[in-house]
Amino acid sequence: MEGIVTSKEYSINYYDIDYKRKALITSIINYFGDLSMYQSDTLGVGMDYLEQNKLAWVLYKWDITIDRYPLYGEKIVIKTIPHSFRKFYAYRRYEILDSNGCIIGRANSTWFLINTEKRRPIRVSDGFYKAYGIDENANDEIVIDSIEDFEEVHSDKEFVVRYSDIDTNRHVNNAKYVSWAIESVPLDIVLHYTLKRIKVEYLKETTYGHVIKALTEINEMEDRIVCRHKIVNDEGKKLTLLESTWEK
């Protein structure tokens, strides 16, 4: 049995949209993160609890599918559903609903719990099961396939990690990696296709001031374009792998 479902309404603001007046995928990812923390705070296991207990949730994988992007001024409801825990992993689902209650997007995610002093994973305690309303026997995982690496690079861009890229865990905000990857996609694809699905696998963190590079491989198919991306640091080490699917 899955855990407590929490919903929150969001208005699509001007700063959330692209030139087509549609919500950016990074805005949607930020809504997901906001809702997760909102739920945790209301259940008593939010930022203050985590800080006091020297704990942090670290995002490991995303699998996000968007059927329709909400438009400027539209109100949407996002639901988050804690699915299960397994050792130090947590699995969480999301749904995006329009004003008619129709699902226009969904996401699966995998997180793991770490001790912030030792910077190592730590087993999820019984207190989290109780707080999120998850049955102690619910340990089935949501499988998100790993993303294959690649060698052939068709497009790339370089960025410097800014202070504004850092989140409350002193990591780069997970939406920034998606933003960097999309910035490396040729403009012609962004203008004439719609991003319908993105998968992300976070491998290694980076910090303020570092130079990173987004590398992209482009695979054109009959009805879509599939890009594979990797974010590497200034030593060439992989930080994140991504896969984006674009449709006409």
KENUZA-337087 format. One line per 4 residues: number of its first residue (from 1); their letters; for each residue y, z, x of N, C-alpha, C. Coordinates in nm, 3 decimals, always signed. Layout:
BEGIN
NUM = a = Y/Z/X/Y/Z/X/Y/Z/X  ...
//
This chain:
BEGIN
1 = megi = -0.120/+0.000/+0.083/+0.000/+0.000/+0.000/+0.125/+0.000/+0.087  +0.218/-0.090/+0.055/+0.341/-0.098/+0.131/+0.433/+0.019/+0.096  +0.538/+0.034/+0.176/+0.625/+0.148/+0.161/+0.738/+0.129/+0.062  +0.838/+0.215/+0.074/+0.953/+0.218/-0.016/+1.036/+0.090/-0.002
5 = vtsk = +1.066/+0.028/-0.114/+1.149/-0.093/-0.115/+1.295/-0.053/-0.132  +1.380/-0.105/-0.045/+1.524/-0.079/-0.054/+1.597/-0.212/-0.068  +1.693/-0.215/-0.161/+1.772/-0.335/-0.186/+1.919/-0.306/-0.161  +1.993/-0.410/-0.123/+2.137/-0.397/-0.104/+2.202/-0.532/-0.132
9 = eysi = +2.318/-0.527/-0.197/+2.391/-0.651/-0.228/+2.486/-0.686/-0.114  +2.493/-0.813/-0.085/+2.584/-0.863/+0.017/+2.667/-0.978/-0.041  +2.796/-0.979/-0.009/+2.883/-1.092/-0.044/+2.898/-1.180/+0.079  +2.888/-1.310/+0.059/+2.901/-1.402/+0.171/+3.050/-1.421/+0.200
13 = nyyd = +3.095/-1.364/+0.310/+3.236/-1.368/+0.347/+3.267/-1.492/+0.431  +3.395/-1.518/+0.448/+3.439/-1.635/+0.524/+3.385/-1.632/+0.666  +3.383/-1.513/+0.727/+3.338/-1.502/+0.866/+3.186/-1.511/+0.880  +3.114/-1.522/+0.768/+2.968/-1.532/+0.771/+2.917/-1.675/+0.764
17 = idyk = +3.008/-1.773/+0.750/+2.964/-1.907/+0.714/+2.989/-2.011/+0.825  +2.927/-2.128/+0.806/+2.951/-2.240/+0.896/+3.047/-2.339/+0.830  +3.062/-2.456/+0.890/+3.160/-2.551/+0.837/+3.118/-2.608/+0.702  +2.990/-2.594/+0.666/+2.942/-2.639/+0.534/+2.958/-2.530/+0.427
21 = rkal = +3.021/-2.420/+0.465/+3.040/-2.304/+0.377/+2.910/-2.233/+0.344  +2.809/-2.252/+0.426/+2.680/-2.185/+0.408/+2.669/-2.069/+0.507  +2.599/-1.964/+0.465/+2.579/-1.850/+0.554/+2.507/-1.893/+0.680  +2.553/-1.845/+0.793/+2.487/-1.871/+0.920/+2.355/-1.795/+0.927
25 = itsi = +2.257/-1.849/+0.997/+2.131/-1.776/+1.015/+2.154/-1.645/+1.089  +2.251/-1.643/+1.180/+2.281/-1.519/+1.251/+2.343/-1.414/+1.159  +2.421/-1.458/+1.061/+2.474/-1.365/+0.962/+2.360/-1.302/+0.881  +2.263/-1.385/+0.843/+2.149/-1.336/+0.766/+2.068/-1.236/+0.849
29 = inyf = +2.047/-1.266/+0.976/+1.976/-1.173/+1.063/+2.051/-1.041/+1.074  +2.183/-1.048/+1.081/+2.262/-0.925/+1.085/+2.251/-0.847/+0.955  +2.242/-0.917/+0.841/+2.218/-0.847/+0.714/+2.084/-0.773/+0.719  +1.982/-0.840/+0.772/+1.851/-0.776/+0.782/+1.859/-0.647/+0.864
33 = gdls = +1.927/-0.656/+0.978/+1.940/-0.538/+1.064/+2.017/-0.427/+0.996  +2.124/-0.464/+0.927/+2.205/-0.366/+0.854/+2.121/-0.296/+0.747  +2.044/-0.374/+0.672/+1.963/-0.318/+0.565/+1.855/-0.225/+0.619  +1.792/-0.263/+0.730/+1.690/-0.178/+0.790/+1.747/-0.042/+0.827
37 = myqs = +1.866/-0.041/+0.889/+1.927/+0.085/+0.928/+1.976/+0.163/+0.806  +2.027/+0.091/+0.707/+2.070/+0.156/+0.582/+1.952/+0.229/+0.518  +1.837/+0.162/+0.510/+1.720/+0.226/+0.452/+1.680/+0.348/+0.533  +1.675/+0.332/+0.666/+1.633/+0.443/+0.753/+1.728/+0.562/+0.740
41 = dtlg = +1.859/+0.534/+0.733/+1.956/+0.643/+0.716/+1.935/+0.717/+0.585  +1.914/+0.642/+0.475/+1.897/+0.706/+0.344/+1.767/+0.786/+0.337  +1.668/+0.749/+0.420/+1.540/+0.821/+0.421/+1.535/+0.931/+0.526  +1.647/+0.951/+0.598/+1.654/+1.061/+0.694/+1.598/+1.033/+0.831
45 = vgmd = +1.571/+0.905/+0.861/+1.516/+0.869/+0.992/+1.600/+0.759/+1.056  +1.731/+0.765/+1.035/+1.821/+0.663/+1.085/+1.873/+0.690/+1.224  +1.995/+0.644/+1.251/+2.051/+0.649/+1.386/+2.058/+0.791/+1.443  +2.106/+0.885/+1.362/+2.119/+1.023/+1.411/+1.983/+1.082/+1.445
49 = yleq = +1.886/+1.061/+1.355/+1.750/+1.113/+1.378/+1.691/+1.053/+1.505  +1.704/+0.923/+1.520/+1.647/+0.855/+1.637/+1.713/+0.904/+1.766  +1.846/+0.918/+1.764/+1.917/+0.964/+1.884/+1.877/+1.106/+1.922  +1.868/+1.193/+1.822/+1.832/+1.332/+1.848/+1.691/+1.344/+1.905
53 = nkla = +1.603/+1.255/+1.866/+1.463/+1.260/+1.910/+1.434/+1.162/+2.024  +1.541/+1.103/+2.079/+1.529/+1.011/+2.193/+1.431/+0.896/+2.164  +1.453/+0.836/+2.046/+1.369/+0.727/+2.001/+1.455/+0.605/+1.967  +1.393/+0.489/+1.968/+1.461/+0.367/+1.925/+1.357/+0.266/+1.880
57 = wvly = +1.393/+0.189/+1.777/+1.310/+0.077/+1.734/+1.356/-0.048/+1.807  +1.264/-0.118/+1.868/+1.295/-0.241/+1.942/+1.227/-0.358/+1.870  +1.305/-0.460/+1.841/+1.251/-0.577/+1.773/+1.166/-0.660/+1.868  +1.049/-0.700/+1.821/+0.957/-0.780/+1.902/+0.948/-0.924/+1.853
61 = kwdi = +0.931/-0.943/+1.719/+0.916/-1.079/+1.667/+0.984/-1.096/+1.531  +1.035/-1.217/+1.509/+1.086/-1.261/+1.380/+1.009/-1.385/+1.336  +0.992/-1.401/+1.204/+0.950/-1.528/+1.145/+1.030/-1.540/+1.015  +1.135/-1.623/+1.017/+1.230/-1.631/+0.907/+1.227/-1.771/+0.846
65 = tidr = +1.215/-1.777/+0.714/+1.217/-1.904/+0.642/+1.329/-1.900/+0.538  +1.413/-2.002/+0.536/+1.523/-2.010/+0.440/+1.502/-2.132/+0.352  +1.485/-2.110/+0.222/+1.472/-2.221/+0.126/+1.608/-2.277/+0.090  +1.705/-2.187/+0.073/+1.843/-2.227/+0.043/+1.939/-2.126/+0.103
69 = yply = +2.039/-2.176/+0.174/+2.139/-2.085/+0.232/+2.243/-2.048/+0.126  +2.275/-1.920/+0.112/+2.381/-1.881/+0.018/+2.516/-1.932/+0.066  +2.605/-1.956/-0.031/+2.735/-2.017/-0.004/+2.846/-1.913/+0.001  +2.959/-1.954/+0.055/+3.078/-1.869/+0.061/+3.111/-1.815/-0.078
73 = geki = +3.132/-1.683/-0.087/+3.167/-1.619/-0.213/+3.047/-1.578/-0.297  +2.929/-1.628/-0.264/+2.809/-1.594/-0.341/+2.765/-1.451/-0.312  +2.709/-1.388/-0.412/+2.651/-1.254/-0.394/+2.499/-1.268/-0.392  +2.439/-1.204/-0.295/+2.293/-1.205/-0.284/+2.242/-1.062/-0.276
77 = vikt = +2.116/-1.045/-0.300/+2.049/-0.916/-0.282/+1.940/-0.934/-0.179  +1.937/-0.847/-0.083/+1.829/-0.850/+0.017/+1.742/-0.726/-0.002  +1.613/-0.748/+0.000/+1.515/-0.639/-0.009/+1.445/-0.624/+0.126  +1.418/-0.501/+0.164/+1.334/-0.478/+0.281/+1.216/-0.391/+0.241
81 = iphs = +1.101/-0.427/+0.292/+0.976/-0.360/+0.255/+0.901/-0.320/+0.382  +0.898/-0.191/+0.417/+0.813/-0.148/+0.529/+0.667/-0.176/+0.493  +0.599/-0.252/+0.575/+0.464/-0.297/+0.542/+0.356/-0.202/+0.594  +0.363/-0.170/+0.723/+0.259/-0.084/+0.782/+0.300/-0.043/+0.923
85 = frkf = +0.226/+0.054/+0.976/+0.237/+0.094/+1.117/+0.101/+0.076/+1.183  +0.105/+0.047/+1.312/-0.020/+0.035/+1.388/+0.009/+0.079/+1.531  -0.038/+0.196/+1.568/-0.009/+0.257/+1.697/+0.143/+0.271/+1.714  +0.205/+0.197/+1.807/+0.350/+0.205/+1.822/+0.423/+0.087/+1.758
89 = yayr = +0.350/+0.005/+1.683/+0.410/-0.110/+1.615/+0.447/-0.077/+1.470  +0.550/-0.145/+1.422/+0.588/-0.138/+1.280/+0.606/-0.279/+1.229  +0.563/-0.303/+1.104/+0.572/-0.434/+1.042/+0.659/-0.422/+0.916  +0.756/-0.511/+0.904/+0.855/-0.502/+0.796/+0.881/-0.641/+0.739
93 = ryei = +0.891/-0.648/+0.604/+0.920/-0.774/+0.536/+1.059/-0.770/+0.473  +1.114/-0.889/+0.449/+1.244/-0.902/+0.383/+1.237/-1.015/+0.282  +1.316/-1.003/+0.174/+1.333/-1.110/+0.078/+1.482/-1.124/+0.048  +1.528/-1.249/+0.032/+1.666/-1.277/-0.008/+1.662/-1.334/-0.149
97 = ldsn = +1.737/-1.274/-0.239/+1.740/-1.317/-0.378/+1.881/-1.360/-0.418  +1.889/-1.467/-0.498/+2.020/-1.510/-0.548/+2.056/-1.429/-0.673  +2.169/-1.463/-0.738/+2.216/-1.386/-0.852/+2.124/-1.397/-0.973  +2.034/-1.496/-0.973/+1.936/-1.511/-1.081/+1.804/-1.443/-1.050
101 = gcii = +1.797/-1.378/-0.935/+1.674/-1.310/-0.897/+1.571/-1.399/-0.832  +1.610/-1.523/-0.802/+1.515/-1.616/-0.737/+1.515/-1.592/-0.586  +1.398/-1.596/-0.526/+1.386/-1.578/-0.382/+1.429/-1.706/-0.312  +1.528/-1.695/-0.224/+1.578/-1.813/-0.152/+1.551/-1.803/-0.001
105 = gran = +1.491/-1.694/+0.041/+1.456/-1.678/+0.182/+1.367/-1.557/+0.199  +1.293/-1.557/+0.310/+1.203/-1.444/+0.337/+1.185/-1.433/+0.487  +1.143/-1.315/+0.529/+1.121/-1.294/+0.672/+1.015/-1.188/+0.694  +0.940/-1.205/+0.801/+0.849/-1.103/+0.853/+0.899/-1.061/+0.990
109 = stwf = +0.873/-0.937/+1.025/+0.918/-0.889/+1.155/+0.821/-0.787/+1.212  +0.819/-0.779/+1.343/+0.741/-0.680/+1.416/+0.834/-0.603/+1.508  +0.821/-0.472/+1.506/+0.903/-0.383/+1.588/+0.811/-0.289/+1.665  +0.862/-0.227/+1.772/+0.786/-0.117/+1.830/+0.880/-0.002/+1.864
113 = lint = +0.823/+0.116/+1.862/+0.898/+0.240/+1.882/+0.891/+0.277/+2.029  +1.007/+0.313/+2.087/+1.008/+0.354/+2.227/+1.074/+0.490/+2.244  +1.036/+0.558/+2.350/+1.106/+0.677/+2.397/+1.220/+0.628/+2.486  +1.344/+0.661/+2.449/+1.460/+0.605/+2.519/+1.479/+0.662/+2.658
117 = ekrr = +1.421/+0.779/+2.687/+1.433/+0.836/+2.822/+1.336/+0.767/+2.917  +1.211/+0.752/+2.872/+1.108/+0.692/+2.956/+1.106/+0.540/+2.945  +1.174/+0.488/+2.841/+1.177/+0.343/+2.816/+1.036/+0.287/+2.799  +0.953/+0.366/+2.730/+0.814/+0.323/+2.709/+0.778/+0.339/+2.562
121 = pirv = +0.683/+0.257/+2.513/+0.640/+0.270/+2.373/+0.579/+0.407/+2.346  +0.597/+0.452/+2.221/+0.544/+0.581/+2.179/+0.481/+0.564/+2.041  +0.371/+0.631/+2.016/+0.299/+0.617/+1.889/+0.385/+0.664/+1.772  +0.378/+0.591/+1.663/+0.452/+0.627/+1.543/+0.394/+0.756/+1.484
125 = sdgf = +0.478/+0.856/+1.462/+0.432/+0.986/+1.414/+0.412/+0.986/+1.262  +0.343/+1.090/+1.212/+0.320/+1.104/+1.069/+0.449/+1.111/+0.990  +0.555/+1.165/+1.053/+0.683/+1.178/+0.984/+0.740/+1.045/+0.939  +0.715/+0.939/+1.017/+0.764/+0.807/+0.977/+0.683/+0.753/+0.859
129 = ykay = +0.552/+0.778/+0.859/+0.471/+0.737/+0.744/+0.524/+0.799/+0.616  +0.553/+0.929/+0.622/+0.602/+1.000/+0.503/+0.740/+0.951/+0.463  +0.829/+0.933/+0.561/+0.967/+0.892/+0.529/+0.971/+0.757/+0.461  +0.891/+0.662/+0.509/+0.893/+0.526/+0.454/+0.794/+0.506/+0.340
133 = gide = +0.719/+0.611/+0.306/+0.625/+0.600/+0.195/+0.508/+0.510/+0.222  +0.465/+0.505/+0.348/+0.353/+0.419/+0.386/+0.225/+0.503/+0.394  +0.121/+0.455/+0.332/-0.008/+0.524/+0.335/-0.057/+0.535/+0.479  -0.111/+0.650/+0.515/-0.155/+0.673/+0.653/-0.267/+0.578/+0.694
137 = nand = -0.337/+0.520/+0.598/-0.443/+0.424/+0.629/-0.394/+0.279/+0.632  -0.265/+0.261/+0.605/-0.209/+0.125/+0.604/-0.173/+0.085/+0.747  -0.266/+0.022/+0.814/-0.242/-0.019/+0.953/-0.270/-0.167/+0.976  -0.272/-0.245/+0.866/-0.294/-0.390/+0.880/-0.165/-0.454/+0.928
141 = eivi = -0.175/-0.541/+1.024/-0.057/-0.601/+1.083/-0.016/-0.729/+1.010  +0.111/-0.763/+1.020/+0.159/-0.895/+0.979/+0.155/-0.984/+1.104  +0.071/-1.084/+1.100/+0.051/-1.167/+1.219/+0.163/-1.271/+1.229  +0.234/-1.267/+1.340/+0.333/-1.369/+1.374/+0.287/-1.431/+1.505
145 = dsie = +0.247/-1.556/+1.499/+0.191/-1.621/+1.618/+0.291/-1.624/+1.733  +0.240/-1.609/+1.854/+0.324/-1.620/+1.972/+0.372/-1.764/+1.989  +0.483/-1.781/+2.057/+0.545/-1.912/+2.076/+0.506/-1.966/+2.213  +0.466/-2.092/+2.216/+0.424/-2.152/+2.342/+0.544/-2.183/+2.431
149 = dfee = +0.526/-2.158/+2.558/+0.629/-2.193/+2.656/+0.629/-2.345/+2.676  +0.726/-2.396/+2.747/+0.736/-2.540/+2.771/+0.804/-2.562/+2.906  +0.789/-2.683/+2.956/+0.847/-2.718/+3.086/+0.959/-2.821/+3.075  +0.944/-2.916/+2.981/+1.042/-3.024/+2.969/+1.165/-2.976/+2.893
153 = vhsd = +1.280/-2.984/+2.955/+1.405/-2.936/+2.895/+1.494/-3.056/+2.862  +1.536/-3.065/+2.734/+1.620/-3.176/+2.690/+1.767/-3.136/+2.677  +1.792/-3.008/+2.665/+1.928/-2.959/+2.647/+1.936/-2.815/+2.695  +2.051/-2.777/+2.752/+2.066/-2.638/+2.797/+2.212/-2.597/+2.795
157 = kefv = +2.234/-2.466/+2.787/+2.369/-2.410/+2.794/+2.363/-2.275/+2.863  +2.474/-2.240/+2.927/+2.482/-2.114/+3.002/+2.583/-2.021/+2.935  +2.552/-1.892/+2.935/+2.639/-1.792/+2.874/+2.646/-1.669/+2.963  +2.755/-1.593/+2.947/+2.768/-1.462/+3.011/+2.760/-1.357/+2.902
161 = vrys = +2.679/-1.254/+2.922/+2.665/-1.147/+2.823/+2.794/-1.066/+2.816  +2.852/-1.059/+2.696/+2.979/-0.991/+2.675/+2.957/-0.850/+2.622  +3.062/-0.771/+2.632/+3.056/-0.635/+2.577/+3.025/-0.639/+2.427  +3.085/-0.736/+2.356/+3.065/-0.745/+2.210/+2.924/-0.789/+2.172
165 = didt = +2.843/-0.830/+2.269/+2.704/-0.868/+2.241/+2.610/-0.748/+2.236  +2.658/-0.630/+2.275/+2.573/-0.512/+2.291/+2.568/-0.431/+2.161  +2.448/-0.380/+2.127/+2.432/-0.301/+2.005/+2.425/-0.152/+2.035  +2.390/-0.071/+1.934/+2.391/+0.075/+1.950/+2.282/+0.125/+2.044
169 = nrhv = +2.179/+0.044/+2.067/+2.074/+0.081/+2.163/+2.110/+0.037/+2.305  +2.231/-0.017/+2.321/+2.279/-0.069/+2.449/+2.200/-0.191/+2.496  +2.139/-0.257/+2.399/+2.072/-0.385/+2.424/+2.161/-0.495/+2.369  +2.133/-0.618/+2.407/+2.198/-0.731/+2.341/+2.147/-0.738/+2.197
173 = nnak = +2.239/-0.749/+2.103/+2.203/-0.763/+1.962/+2.105/-0.879/+1.946  +1.998/-0.857/+1.868/+1.892/-0.959/+1.861/+1.941/-1.091/+1.803  +2.045/-1.088/+1.720/+2.097/-1.213/+1.664/+2.164/-1.299/+1.771  +2.208/-1.238/+1.880/+2.277/-1.314/+1.986/+2.182/-1.413/+2.052
177 = yvsw = +2.056/-1.376/+2.068/+1.959/-1.467/+2.130/+1.941/-1.591/+2.043  +1.940/-1.570/+1.910/+1.930/-1.683/+1.818/+2.054/-1.770/+1.829  +2.170/-1.708/+1.835/+2.295/-1.782/+1.850/+2.295/-1.866/+1.977  +2.251/-1.807/+2.088/+2.246/-1.881/+2.214/+2.152/-2.001/+2.204
181 = aies = +2.036/-1.981/+2.141/+1.940/-2.090/+2.127/+1.999/-2.204/+2.044  +2.062/-2.171/+1.932/+2.118/-2.274/+1.845/+2.232/-2.348/+1.914  +2.309/-2.277/+1.997/+2.418/-2.341/+2.070/+2.366/-2.450/+2.165  +2.240/-2.438/+2.204/+2.184/-2.537/+2.297/+2.123/-2.656/+2.225
185 = vpld = +2.124/-2.655/+2.091/+2.075/-2.768/+2.014/+2.185/-2.874/+2.006  +2.155/-3.001/+2.032/+2.258/-3.106/+2.024/+2.331/-3.106/+1.890  +2.461/-3.131/+1.894/+2.545/-3.124/+1.775/+2.497/-3.218/+1.666  +2.444/-3.333/+1.702/+2.398/-3.430/+1.602/+2.289/-3.370/+1.512
189 = ivlh = +2.202/-3.288/+1.570/+2.097/-3.222/+1.491/+2.159/-3.118/+1.399  +2.249/-3.038/+1.451/+2.314/-2.933/+1.372/+2.391/-2.994/+1.254  +2.454/-3.109/+1.276/+2.536/-3.172/+1.172/+2.453/-3.240/+1.064  +2.338/-3.295/+1.100/+2.264/-3.378/+1.006/+2.132/-3.318/+0.959
193 = ytlk = +2.097/-3.203/+1.010/+1.974/-3.134/+0.968/+2.008/-2.991/+0.929  +1.915/-2.928/+0.857/+1.930/-2.788/+0.818/+1.820/-2.706/+0.881  +1.858/-2.594/+0.939/+1.760/-2.503/+0.999/+1.684/-2.433/+0.887  +1.556/-2.461/+0.876/+1.476/-2.406/+0.766/+1.387/-2.289/+0.808
197 = rikv = +1.351/-2.286/+0.936/+1.263/-2.177/+0.981/+1.292/-2.148/+1.127  +1.290/-2.022/+1.161/+1.304/-1.985/+1.302/+1.210/-1.870/+1.333  +1.140/-1.885/+1.444/+1.053/-1.778/+1.494/+1.109/-1.733/+1.630  +1.101/-1.604/+1.653/+1.157/-1.547/+1.776/+1.059/-1.447/+1.833
201 = eylk = +1.044/-1.450/+1.965/+0.960/-1.352/+2.036/+1.043/-1.297/+2.152  +1.078/-1.168/+2.142/+1.160/-1.103/+2.244/+1.068/-1.045/+2.352  +1.093/-1.083/+2.476/+1.005/-1.046/+2.586/+1.067/-0.945/+2.681  +1.194/-0.961/+2.710/+1.259/-0.879/+2.811/+1.407/-0.870/+2.777
205 = etty = +1.467/-0.754/+2.800/+1.607/-0.736/+2.763/+1.700/-0.779/+2.878  +1.824/-0.801/+2.842/+1.928/-0.826/+2.941/+2.046/-0.735/+2.911  +2.140/-0.728/+3.002/+2.249/-0.632/+2.988/+2.384/-0.699/+3.013  +2.488/-0.622/+2.987/+2.626/-0.669/+2.998/+2.654/-0.731/+3.136
209 = ghvi = +2.724/-0.844/+3.134/+2.769/-0.908/+3.257/+2.673/-1.008/+3.317  +2.547/-1.008/+3.271/+2.450/-1.101/+3.328/+2.474/-1.243/+3.275  +2.436/-1.339/+3.356/+2.443/-1.480/+3.316/+2.305/-1.520/+3.264  +2.302/-1.579/+3.145/+2.175/-1.627/+3.089/+2.188/-1.775/+3.059
213 = kalt = +2.073/-1.839/+3.045/+2.072/-1.982/+3.013/+1.976/-2.005/+2.897  +2.020/-2.086/+2.800/+1.934/-2.126/+2.688/+1.882/-2.266/+2.715  +1.750/-2.281/+2.720/+1.684/-2.408/+2.748/+1.612/-2.455/+2.622  +1.623/-2.583/+2.591/+1.566/-2.634/+2.466/+1.486/-2.762/+2.487
217 = eine = +1.368/-2.765/+2.426/+1.285/-2.885/+2.418/+1.291/-2.936/+2.275  +1.314/-3.068/+2.257/+1.332/-3.126/+2.124/+1.215/-3.218/+2.092  +1.150/-3.192/+1.978/+1.036/-3.272/+1.934/+1.069/-3.335/+1.799  +1.090/-3.466/+1.798/+1.126/-3.536/+1.674/+1.001/-3.581/+1.602
221 = medr = +0.994/-3.547/+1.472/+0.882/-3.587/+1.388/+0.936/-3.673/+1.274  +0.845/-3.720/+1.188/+0.886/-3.812/+1.082/+0.989/-3.750/+0.987  +0.968/-3.625/+0.947/+1.054/-3.564/+0.846/+1.126/-3.439/+0.895  +1.116/-3.410/+1.024/+1.178/-3.288/+1.075/+1.191/-3.295/+1.226
225 = ivcr = +1.265/-3.201/+1.279/+1.276/-3.183/+1.423/+1.237/-3.038/+1.455  +1.147/-3.023/+1.549/+1.106/-2.889/+1.592/+1.154/-2.869/+1.735  +1.233/-2.766/+1.755/+1.283/-2.733/+1.888/+1.216/-2.606/+1.937  +1.180/-2.607/+2.062/+1.137/-2.483/+2.127/+1.244/-2.443/+2.227
229 = hkiv = +1.270/-2.315/+2.232/+1.378/-2.264/+2.316/+1.327/-2.148/+2.401  +1.390/-2.132/+2.516/+1.370/-2.008/+2.590/+1.502/-1.965/+2.652  +1.523/-1.835/+2.648/+1.640/-1.775/+2.710/+1.592/-1.714/+2.841  +1.656/-1.753/+2.951/+1.617/-1.701/+3.083/+1.739/-1.634/+3.147
233 = ndeg = +1.710/-1.538/+3.235/+1.821/-1.470/+3.304/+1.856/-1.543/+3.433  +1.948/-1.483/+3.511/+1.995/-1.550/+3.632/+1.890/-1.555/+3.742  +1.775/-1.487/+3.720/+1.663/-1.496/+3.814/+1.557/-1.592/+3.763  +1.582/-1.653/+3.648/+1.487/-1.747/+3.589/+1.376/-1.681/+3.510
237 = kklt = +1.384/-1.550/+3.488/+1.280/-1.479/+3.412/+1.303/-1.497/+3.263  +1.194/-1.516/+3.189/+1.202/-1.537/+3.045/+1.242/-1.409/+2.973  +1.342/-1.420/+2.888/+1.385/-1.307/+2.806/+1.336/-1.322/+2.662  +1.341/-1.444/+2.610/+1.307/-1.469/+2.470/+1.254/-1.611/+2.455
241 = lles = +1.154/-1.626/+2.368/+1.105/-1.757/+2.327/+1.136/-1.775/+2.179  +1.178/-1.894/+2.141/+1.212/-1.923/+2.002/+1.157/-2.059/+1.962  +1.138/-2.077/+1.832/+1.100/-2.207/+1.777/+1.180/-2.228/+1.650  +1.254/-2.338/+1.642/+1.336/-2.367/+1.524/+1.291/-2.498/+1.461
245 = twek = +1.285/-2.498/+1.328/+1.245/-2.617/+1.252/+1.362/-2.664/+1.168  +1.400/-2.790/+1.188/+1.517/-2.849/+1.121/+1.471/-2.961/+1.030  +1.523/-2.964/+0.906/+1.485/-3.066/+0.809/+1.609/-3.134/+0.754  +1.593/-3.260/+0.711/+1.703/-3.337/+0.651/+1.744/-3.273/+0.519
//
